[in-house]
Amino acid sequence: MLFFWKTKKTPLERYQDKLLSLLYSGASPELIQKILQADCHLTDYHPAIEQFEPKMIETGRILVRKWRRQRTSG
């Protein structure tokens, strides 16, 4: 039996992975937005990223850290 492993991420998977990792990193909302905007692999998402507001990113940071704590504690 042959197995074919998916080795290349889709643009959406790349965006989600990068966003979650940045939200968990503790970087400032402004820095998170700049890093995402500078990523040439995420150009399809740049218009949406431009619309991010710092409070929205901060809320995402809080939720990601909360979910991570819940996931690791039980």
SEFI-255380 format. One line per field, with one value per residue (C-alpha): residue number from 1; residue in three letters; x, y, z. Coordinates in steps of 0.2 Angstrom, whole numbers, plus 5000, padded with zeros to 4 digits. Layout:
% SEFI-255380
vexse	[NUM,...]
zaro	[ALA,...]
x	[X,...]
y	[Y,...]
z	[Z,...]
//
This chain:
% SEFI-255380
vexse	[1,2,3,4,5,6,7,8,9,10,11,12,13,14,15,16,17,18,19,20,21,22,23,24,25,26,27,28,29,30,31,32,33,34,35,36,37,38,39,40,41,42,43,44,45,46,47,48,49,50,51,52,53,54,55,56,57,58,59,60,61,62,63,64,65,66,67,68,69,70,71,72,73,74]
zaro	[MET,LEU,PHE,PHE,TRP,LYS,THR,LYS,LYS,THR,PRO,LEU,GLU,ARG,TYR,GLN,ASP,LYS,LEU,LEU,SER,LEU,LEU,TYR,SER,GLY,ALA,SER,PRO,GLU,LEU,ILE,GLN,LYS,ILE,LEU,GLN,ALA,ASP,CYS,HIS,LEU,THR,ASP,TYR,HIS,PRO,ALA,ILE,GLU,GLN,PHE,GLU,PRO,LYS,MET,ILE,GLU,THR,GLY,ARG,ILE,LEU,VAL,ARG,LYS,TRP,ARG,ARG,GLN,ARG,THR,SER,GLY]
x	[5000,5007,5005,5006,5010,5006,5022,5017,5006,4992,4992,4978,4988,5004,4994,4985,5001,5011,4997,4994,5013,5014,4999,5007,5025,5020,5025,5016,5000,5009,5024,5013,5004,5021,5028,5012,5012,5030,5028,5028,5019,5004,5001,4983,4980,4988,4971,4963,4979,4978,4961,4967,4966,4978,4963,4958,4976,4977,4961,4968,4984,4974,4963,4978,4987,4971,4968,4986,4985,4969,4976,4992,4984,4971]
y	[5000,5017,5032,5050,5062,5080,5090,5107,5118,5128,5147,5146,5133,5144,5159,5150,5143,5159,5169,5157,5156,5175,5177,5165,5173,5188,5200,5217,5218,5231,5219,5204,5214,5220,5203,5196,5210,5207,5188,5186,5169,5178,5191,5184,5189,5206,5215,5207,5209,5228,5228,5221,5233,5232,5227,5213,5206,5208,5199,5185,5184,5183,5169,5159,5159,5154,5140,5134,5134,5124,5112,5109,5108,5095]
z	[5000,4995,5007,5000,5013,5011,5013,5006,5016,5008,5009,5022,5033,5032,5037,5052,5058,5057,5065,5080,5083,5083,5094,5106,5105,5115,5101,5101,5090,5079,5077,5073,5060,5052,5052,5043,5031,5026,5023,5004,5006,5013,5000,4997,5015,5016,5012,5027,5038,5034,5042,5059,5074,5088,5100,5089,5089,5108,5110,5100,5110,5126,5119,5112,5129,5138,5126,5128,5147,5147,5134,5144,5161,5158]
//
